[in-house]
Amino acid sequence: MPTNIIITDYQRVRQRTEELCRPLNIEDYVPQPVYFASPVKWHIAHTTWFFEEMILKKHLVNYQEFDSDFNFLFNSYYNTVGDRVLRAERGNLTRPTVEEVINYRKHVDSAMNSLLATNSNNEVLTLVELGLNHEQQHQELLIADLKYSFGHNPIFPVYDSKLITINQTNSSAEFVSIDEGVYEIGHQENTFSFDNELGVHKVYINKCKVCSGLVTNSDYIEFIESGGYSNFNYWLDEGWNWLSENNISSPLYWHKINGVWHQYTLAGFVKVEPNNIVTHVSYYEAAAYAQYKQMRLPTEFEWEVANTKFKWGDRWEWTNSAYLPYPNFKIAKGAVGEYNGKFMVNQMVLRGGSVATAKGHSRSTYRNFFHPHFQWQFTGIRLVK
């Protein structure tokens, strides 16, 4: 990628993170109500740390590290780099202050601009592109984590409805046929992708029909009110145990008040709109709903083959595929090699994108992945028969 384009992209991506933080008060940057939802302050520091640790320390002559403690405080899971704060304790970091973290971002941005103006070798440009896509992933997580924090605040604060529009509906919902045959899977374009998308390979797919629309709130309410959460026949055994142990009876953020379903959204606490697409469901719930409808979820390969036949990007879509490496997948050397490969166990693949995904970030071969019990991401359900 040409240097002038990468500089423009760098500024655009970094500015979007700041834009997402603009509606917040200082107090909003720190809370961590649950171990998997990181504080806003940690996200904006960690994405900055990535550029400092992975790029500036190695490639900018005479670079002055902002603070030697930050490598320990804001490393996420890179064992190659060194020790770090436990994930569940990120909310304990009342210091450094938000102001110090913002100054850290300014320090690193200034150094990155200097580097990109003088050093445009391929290794630097490749790492910058990875860093920008990494920051876009954290922008999405920042929104989901912030919603979890606000959604468990008893006054249900309004974030900013203008930044994240969440009221998508289905324009149509019909089943489209996919012919049986052998198809090529994996990223083939001469554009950016993560390493878990590489390794183009062939898969055989049986004939099936994929719904062009996602499951709506009214569809899911029917499942709830027909006893879907009390009928073990619909649930995987592990899902049934999760449901029972955690007293789950609806999607995350849903509350039934005087017989009417309400939900917390980033625009505040509102009635559930029947025609909107259901979101914040776990894989267990998605699989149970599919079983209730006597259908199933698509495999990630069926999804990739069928993606041109439906609109996607409103919700991350659970697939029926475990997160595994493609043929010939290789883990890169060094810290970058820890990005995807070591997480390929006990997780399910999601495809598509969501309202929280940065524009242009996702693609038809993008493979997201989460543990099957998580509800806090903007997840949805597509059916196959």
Buried (B, 14 or more C-beta within 10 A) or exposed (E): BEBEEBBEBBEEBBEBBEEBBEBBEEEBBBBBBBEBBBBBBBBBBBBBBBBBBBBBEEBBEEBEEBBEEBBEBBBBEBEEBEEBBEBEEBBEBEEBBBEBBBBBBEBBBEBBEBBBEEBBEEEBBBBBBBBBBBBBBBBBBBBBBBBBBBBBEEEBBEBEBEBBEBBBBBEEBEBEEBEEEEBEBBBEEEEBBBBBBBBBBEBEBEEBBBBBBBBBBEBBBBBBEEEBBEBEEBBBEEBBEBBEEEEBEBBBBBEEEEEEBBBBBBBEBEEBBEEBBBBBBBBBBBBBBBBBBEBBBBBBBBBBBBBEEBBBBBBBBBBBBBBBBBEEBEBEEEBBBBBBBEBBEEBBBBBBBBBBBBEEBBBBBBBBBBEBBBBBBBBBBBBBE
